[in-house]
């Protein structure tokens, strides 16, 4: 029989949004699970039920599932979809027969038990985990939020089994990131739950120092167990940009490709690009108006701002966002001027690198306040293009961009100032040398996903009392 120290350490990862989900933050969950497997861990993930992803929110990327390490075991506990059900035929017997009673039962669970509509999934995850644990023990639990019921599941599993757990704040629960104020009133049950869960956690993790500091100030008794694990870029899905190919002189009389046709100023039109899920929380209208103004400058004549990705996370989001961008049918019927904005649709994972590489300037559009760090900014930096910021001043992402030599930040949402920074970024793109680009790309190296997850994996090994056995000792012997 193997000694406990000889077997692979086993982790239960509570990550509701896991591939094929395309929800915000899914790349962090996917990368964490893959990294732990690669470092010698036995990983079991409890994720959302597939019918919820496909039928309720319609937010999936099936190609992303192919990037999950096949050694990872994925479990999908059930979820009470009470608040999402609109079809009477889907209602439970209790809800059909006694709708008021069913409503009161549900409201009681939200106000007295756990204040989140995903809580039934959390408790189902505990039941599933206990069965798995009885056959082969887990050494540690990692819970990532949102949803934050995953933290409650980790706490309950710890109470029942004694297995230590770590809380990964991929997002913030009790802090409203878009208004920089508490998300719940004083005395709300969420505060008691958060204090209870943090108090028993072996560690808690935050995506930036601003968020860690906010929580440390409110829970000083556990501040020494808090750490920062920033987001990063994924080498397997977002490969580093290739070296530019040498230009071959065109044969006499040959025509330039259509994409290289000069604009009114005699130069190739510049291509600005945004890649990511667009949401109403972002300053979409300011970006559109600023670009419209910027195109009046001769250097940006005929420039385009191409928007790649999904419009929102839900089925009714596209219409609202197209209207904000001025790309809706009403604008077209009224003969709106060409603003240079182009919606190019979702991008498969195999084409993401091409979108980045083909761009001249990347537009970093982000919502929220000083506690926000968007995961996209790490990908942007990895390609070494000029980056122009469109967000409120002082967000946490600025700490990441600080030191990036091709960053153009108006530090304002004033459309004229944003337009000026777009023009400056366009000029930099025209003058960019391979050496400048390589220096810019090197700034992103410290945020490659495996690099940022290394301290986290080491912290987990400290918690479970295991040394890293993921490397073959023979590799060290032959290295000399």
Buried (B, 14 or more C-beta within 10 A) or exposed (E): EEEEEEBBBBBBBBBBBBBBBBBBBBBBBBBBBBBBBBBBBBBBBBBBBEEBBEEBBEBBBEBBBEBBEEEBEBBBBBBBBBEEBEEEEEBEEEBEEEEEEBEEEBEEBBEEBBBBBBBBBBBBBBEBBBEBBEEEEBBBBBBBBBBBBBBBBBBBBBEEBEBBBBBBBBBBBBBBBBEBEBBBEEEBBBBEBBBEBBEBBBBBBBBBBBBBBBBBEBBEEBBEBBBBBBBBBBEEBBBBBEEEEEEEEEEEEEEEEEEEEEBEEEEBBBBBBBBBBBBEEBBBBBBBBBBBBBBEBEBBBBBBBBBBBBBBBBEEBBEBBBBBBBBBEEBEEEEEEEBBBBBBEEBEBEEBBEBBBEBBBBBBBBBBBBBBBBBBBBBBBBBBBBBBBBBBEBBBBBBBBEEBEBBBBBEBBEBEBBBBBBBBBBBBBEEBEEEBBEBBBEBBEBBBBBEBBEEBBEBBBEBBEBEEBBEEEEEEEEEE
